[in-house]
Amino acid sequence: MYKSTKPDLAEIAHANRMSRITLADGATVPRIGQGTWFMGDSTFDREGEISALRLGVELGMDLIDTAEMYGDGKSELLVGEAIKGIREEVFLVSKVYPHNAGQERIVTSCEESLRRLGTDYLDLYLLHWRGNIPLEETVEGMEQLVTQGKIARWGVSNLDTEDMKELTRISRGTHCVTNQVLYHLGSRGIEYDLLPWQRSRRMPIMAYSPLAQAGSLRKGLVENEIVQEIAKKHNASPLQILLAWTTREGDVMAIPKASSREHVIENASAGLLQLTAEEHWRLDDAFQMPSWKVPLDMI
């Protein structure tokens, strides 16, 4: 792993706090936040994971994303411990299982997430993926939670373009503020239609696995000659280049996971990187977006 020499944490924090994305209701979120998939599953380094999340908040990555699915609630419990005493500094996101997203269960699911997180509200609540519950019913449930003050706003995850079009045709479906999808340099399918469609409606994308799980989701991504060359030029790691690429526009926020202090600093430092137009062109050429519609990539 790349190790910066004596990183200026204050500079990193300032850069990330100054580079934020505005949601439809005026709330702002950092371009680089923190994911928590698989965090909390083991007690092996629980304190280290908690410390990593708190450091991330200090470095301006104050969006923390979790889900009731992650470790059957263990991730939410971990996040709850991490945000004790700093809840108001955190933009807290969780997700509901599709089978819990109906009128009969969504309130209970949300309340159970709130209990595990040790808070009385979520900044953002997402439908984890589309299931058998009609979208109309999920929208009604989300709006009910907003009215009750349990969530400030809601969105979706893993919905493709046609799903999003259907959602926004529903009464109050346009209240959806984001769609969280898989997006990284090696998986660019959303650029064909989903990303342009959301941009036309000023609805930011939230990119999960922006580092392609350290390159494991796309063979040769981290090892690519162009990625390596650009990383060397910026005295950065290849993963930092991937993260800088994913967040290059002003409407894509990324939520990489980091379980250690070193990884947190590495991710946060990517906020300092400014890739040149030529570097963007070379990366685009090495990993081209599809010229036709492809199924939404999911893991």
Secondary structure as a PSIPRED ss2 file (coil, helix, strand):
# PSIPRED VFORMAT (PSIPRED V4.0)

   1 M C   1.000  0.000  0.000
   2 Y C   1.000  0.000  0.000
   3 K C   1.000  0.000  0.000
   4 S C   1.000  0.000  0.000
   5 T C   1.000  0.000  0.000
   6 K C   1.000  0.000  0.000
   7 P C   1.000  0.000  0.000
   8 D C   1.000  0.000  0.000
   9 L H   0.000  1.000  0.000
  10 A H   0.000  1.000  0.000
  11 E H   0.000  1.000  0.000
  12 I H   0.000  1.000  0.000
  13 A H   0.000  1.000  0.000
  14 H H   0.000  1.000  0.000
  15 A H   0.000  1.000  0.000
  16 N H   0.000  1.000  0.000
  17 R H   0.000  1.000  0.000
  18 M H   0.000  1.000  0.000
  19 S C   1.000  0.000  0.000
  20 R E   0.000  0.000  1.000
  21 I E   0.000  0.000  1.000
  22 T E   0.000  0.000  1.000
  23 L C   1.000  0.000  0.000
  24 A C   1.000  0.000  0.000
  25 D C   1.000  0.000  0.000
  26 G C   1.000  0.000  0.000
  27 A C   1.000  0.000  0.000
  28 T E   0.000  0.000  1.000
  29 V E   0.000  0.000  1.000
  30 P E   0.000  0.000  1.000
  31 R C   1.000  0.000  0.000
  32 I E   0.000  0.000  1.000
  33 G C   1.000  0.000  0.000
  34 Q E   0.000  0.000  1.000
  35 G E   0.000  0.000  1.000
  36 T C   1.000  0.000  0.000
  37 W C   1.000  0.000  0.000
  38 F C   1.000  0.000  0.000
  39 M C   1.000  0.000  0.000
  40 G C   1.000  0.000  0.000
  41 D C   1.000  0.000  0.000
  42 S C   1.000  0.000  0.000
  43 T C   1.000  0.000  0.000
  44 F C   1.000  0.000  0.000
  45 D C   1.000  0.000  0.000
  46 R H   0.000  1.000  0.000
  47 E H   0.000  1.000  0.000
  48 G H   0.000  1.000  0.000
  49 E H   0.000  1.000  0.000
  50 I H   0.000  1.000  0.000
  51 S H   0.000  1.000  0.000
  52 A H   0.000  1.000  0.000
  53 L H   0.000  1.000  0.000
  54 R H   0.000  1.000  0.000
  55 L H   0.000  1.000  0.000
  56 G H   0.000  1.000  0.000
  57 V H   0.000  1.000  0.000
  58 E H   0.000  1.000  0.000
  59 L C   1.000  0.000  0.000
  60 G C   1.000  0.000  0.000
  61 M C   1.000  0.000  0.000
  62 D C   1.000  0.000  0.000
  63 L E   0.000  0.000  1.000
  64 I E   0.000  0.000  1.000
  65 D E   0.000  0.000  1.000
  66 T C   1.000  0.000  0.000
  67 A C   1.000  0.000  0.000
  68 E C   1.000  0.000  0.000
  69 M C   1.000  0.000  0.000
  70 Y H   0.000  1.000  0.000
  71 G H   0.000  1.000  0.000
  72 D H   0.000  1.000  0.000
  73 G H   0.000  1.000  0.000
  74 K H   0.000  1.000  0.000
  75 S H   0.000  1.000  0.000
  76 E H   0.000  1.000  0.000
  77 L H   0.000  1.000  0.000
  78 L H   0.000  1.000  0.000
  79 V H   0.000  1.000  0.000
  80 G H   0.000  1.000  0.000
  81 E H   0.000  1.000  0.000
  82 A H   0.000  1.000  0.000
  83 I C   1.000  0.000  0.000
  84 K C   1.000  0.000  0.000
  85 G C   1.000  0.000  0.000
  86 I C   1.000  0.000  0.000
  87 R H   0.000  1.000  0.000
  88 E H   0.000  1.000  0.000
  89 E H   0.000  1.000  0.000
  90 V C   1.000  0.000  0.000
  91 F E   0.000  0.000  1.000
  92 L E   0.000  0.000  1.000
  93 V E   0.000  0.000  1.000
  94 S E   0.000  0.000  1.000
  95 K E   0.000  0.000  1.000
  96 V E   0.000  0.000  1.000
  97 Y C   1.000  0.000  0.000
  98 P H   0.000  1.000  0.000
  99 H H   0.000  1.000  0.000
 100 N H   0.000  1.000  0.000
 101 A C   1.000  0.000  0.000
 102 G C   1.000  0.000  0.000
 103 Q C   1.000  0.000  0.000
 104 E C   1.000  0.000  0.000
 105 R C   1.000  0.000  0.000
 106 I H   0.000  1.000  0.000
 107 V H   0.000  1.000  0.000
 108 T H   0.000  1.000  0.000
 109 S H   0.000  1.000  0.000
 110 C H   0.000  1.000  0.000
 111 E H   0.000  1.000  0.000
 112 E H   0.000  1.000  0.000
 113 S H   0.000  1.000  0.000
 114 L H   0.000  1.000  0.000
 115 R H   0.000  1.000  0.000
 116 R H   0.000  1.000  0.000
 117 L H   0.000  1.000  0.000
 118 G C   1.000  0.000  0.000
 119 T C   1.000  0.000  0.000
 120 D C   1.000  0.000  0.000
 121 Y C   1.000  0.000  0.000
 122 L E   0.000  0.000  1.000
 123 D C   1.000  0.000  0.000
 124 L E   0.000  0.000  1.000
 125 Y E   0.000  0.000  1.000
 126 L E   0.000  0.000  1.000
 127 L E   0.000  0.000  1.000
 128 H C   1.000  0.000  0.000
 129 W C   1.000  0.000  0.000
 130 R C   1.000  0.000  0.000
 131 G C   1.000  0.000  0.000
 132 N C   1.000  0.000  0.000
 133 I C   1.000  0.000  0.000
 134 P C   1.000  0.000  0.000
 135 L H   0.000  1.000  0.000
 136 E H   0.000  1.000  0.000
 137 E H   0.000  1.000  0.000
 138 T H   0.000  1.000  0.000
 139 V H   0.000  1.000  0.000
 140 E H   0.000  1.000  0.000
 141 G H   0.000  1.000  0.000
 142 M H   0.000  1.000  0.000
 143 E H   0.000  1.000  0.000
 144 Q H   0.000  1.000  0.000
 145 L H   0.000  1.000  0.000
 146 V H   0.000  1.000  0.000
 147 T H   0.000  1.000  0.000
 148 Q H   0.000  1.000  0.000
 149 G C   1.000  0.000  0.000
 150 K C   1.000  0.000  0.000
 151 I E   0.000  0.000  1.000
 152 A C   1.000  0.000  0.000
 153 R C   1.000  0.000  0.000
 154 W E   0.000  0.000  1.000
 155 G E   0.000  0.000  1.000
 156 V E   0.000  0.000  1.000
 157 S E   0.000  0.000  1.000
 158 N C   1.000  0.000  0.000
 159 L C   1.000  0.000  0.000
 160 D C   1.000  0.000  0.000
 161 T H   0.000  1.000  0.000
 162 E H   0.000  1.000  0.000
 163 D H   0.000  1.000  0.000
 164 M H   0.000  1.000  0.000
 165 K H   0.000  1.000  0.000
 166 E H   0.000  1.000  0.000
 167 L H   0.000  1.000  0.000
 168 T H   0.000  1.000  0.000
 169 R H   0.000  1.000  0.000
 170 I C   1.000  0.000  0.000
 171 S C   1.000  0.000  0.000
 172 R C   1.000  0.000  0.000
 173 G H   0.000  1.000  0.000
 174 T H   0.000  1.000  0.000
 175 H H   0.000  1.000  0.000
 176 C C   1.000  0.000  0.000
 177 V C   1.000  0.000  0.000
 178 T C   1.000  0.000  0.000
 179 N E   0.000  0.000  1.000
 180 Q E   0.000  0.000  1.000
 181 V E   0.000  0.000  1.000
 182 L E   0.000  0.000  1.000
 183 Y C   1.000  0.000  0.000
 184 H E   0.000  0.000  1.000
 185 L C   1.000  0.000  0.000
 186 G C   1.000  0.000  0.000
 187 S E   0.000  0.000  1.000
 188 R C   1.000  0.000  0.000
 189 G H   0.000  1.000  0.000
 190 I H   0.000  1.000  0.000
 191 E H   0.000  1.000  0.000
 192 Y C   1.000  0.000  0.000
 193 D C   1.000  0.000  0.000
 194 L H   0.000  1.000  0.000
 195 L H   0.000  1.000  0.000
 196 P H   0.000  1.000  0.000
 197 W H   0.000  1.000  0.000
 198 Q H   0.000  1.000  0.000
 199 R H   0.000  1.000  0.000
 200 S H   0.000  1.000  0.000
 201 R C   1.000  0.000  0.000
 202 R C   1.000  0.000  0.000
 203 M C   1.000  0.000  0.000
 204 P C   1.000  0.000  0.000
 205 I E   0.000  0.000  1.000
 206 M E   0.000  0.000  1.000
 207 A E   0.000  0.000  1.000
 208 Y E   0.000  0.000  1.000
 209 S C   1.000  0.000  0.000
 210 P C   1.000  0.000  0.000
 211 L C   1.000  0.000  0.000
 212 A C   1.000  0.000  0.000
 213 Q C   1.000  0.000  0.000
 214 A C   1.000  0.000  0.000
 215 G C   1.000  0.000  0.000
 216 S C   1.000  0.000  0.000
 217 L C   1.000  0.000  0.000
 218 R C   1.000  0.000  0.000
 219 K C   1.000  0.000  0.000
 220 G C   1.000  0.000  0.000
 221 L C   1.000  0.000  0.000
 222 V C   1.000  0.000  0.000
 223 E C   1.000  0.000  0.000
 224 N C   1.000  0.000  0.000
 225 E H   0.000  1.000  0.000
 226 I H   0.000  1.000  0.000
 227 V H   0.000  1.000  0.000
 228 Q H   0.000  1.000  0.000
 229 E H   0.000  1.000  0.000
 230 I H   0.000  1.000  0.000
 231 A H   0.000  1.000  0.000
 232 K H   0.000  1.000  0.000
 233 K H   0.000  1.000  0.000
 234 H C   1.000  0.000  0.000
 235 N C   1.000  0.000  0.000
 236 A C   1.000  0.000  0.000
 237 S C   1.000  0.000  0.000
 238 P H   0.000  1.000  0.000
 239 L H   0.000  1.000  0.000
 240 Q H   0.000  1.000  0.000
 241 I H   0.000  1.000  0.000
 242 L H   0.000  1.000  0.000
 243 L H   0.000  1.000  0.000
 244 A H   0.000  1.000  0.000
 245 W H   0.000  1.000  0.000
 246 T H   0.000  1.000  0.000
 247 T C   1.000  0.000  0.000
 248 R C   1.000  0.000  0.000
 249 E C   1.000  0.000  0.000
 250 G C   1.000  0.000  0.000
 251 D C   1.000  0.000  0.000
 252 V E   0.000  0.000  1.000
 253 M E   0.000  0.000  1.000
 254 A E   0.000  0.000  1.000
 255 I C   1.000  0.000  0.000
 256 P C   1.000  0.000  0.000
 257 K E   0.000  0.000  1.000
 258 A C   1.000  0.000  0.000
 259 S C   1.000  0.000  0.000
 260 S C   1.000  0.000  0.000
 261 R H   0.000  1.000  0.000
 262 E H   0.000  1.000  0.000
 263 H H   0.000  1.000  0.000
 264 V H   0.000  1.000  0.000
 265 I H   0.000  1.000  0.000
 266 E H   0.000  1.000  0.000
 267 N H   0.000  1.000  0.000
 268 A H   0.000  1.000  0.000
 269 S H   0.000  1.000  0.000
 270 A H   0.000  1.000  0.000
 271 G H   0.000  1.000  0.000
 272 L H   0.000  1.000  0.000
 273 L C   1.000  0.000  0.000
 274 Q C   1.000  0.000  0.000
 275 L C   1.000  0.000  0.000
 276 T C   1.000  0.000  0.000
 277 A H   0.000  1.000  0.000
 278 E H   0.000  1.000  0.000
 279 E H   0.000  1.000  0.000
 280 H H   0.000  1.000  0.000
 281 W H   0.000  1.000  0.000
 282 R H   0.000  1.000  0.000
 283 L H   0.000  1.000  0.000
 284 D H   0.000  1.000  0.000
 285 D H   0.000  1.000  0.000
 286 A H   0.000  1.000  0.000
 287 F C   1.000  0.000  0.000
 288 Q C   1.000  0.000  0.000
 289 M C   1.000  0.000  0.000
 290 P C   1.000  0.000  0.000
 291 S C   1.000  0.000  0.000
 292 W C   1.000  0.000  0.000
 293 K C   1.000  0.000  0.000
 294 V C   1.000  0.000  0.000
 295 P C   1.000  0.000  0.000
 296 L C   1.000  0.000  0.000
 297 D C   1.000  0.000  0.000
 298 M C   1.000  0.000  0.000
 299 I C   1.000  0.000  0.000
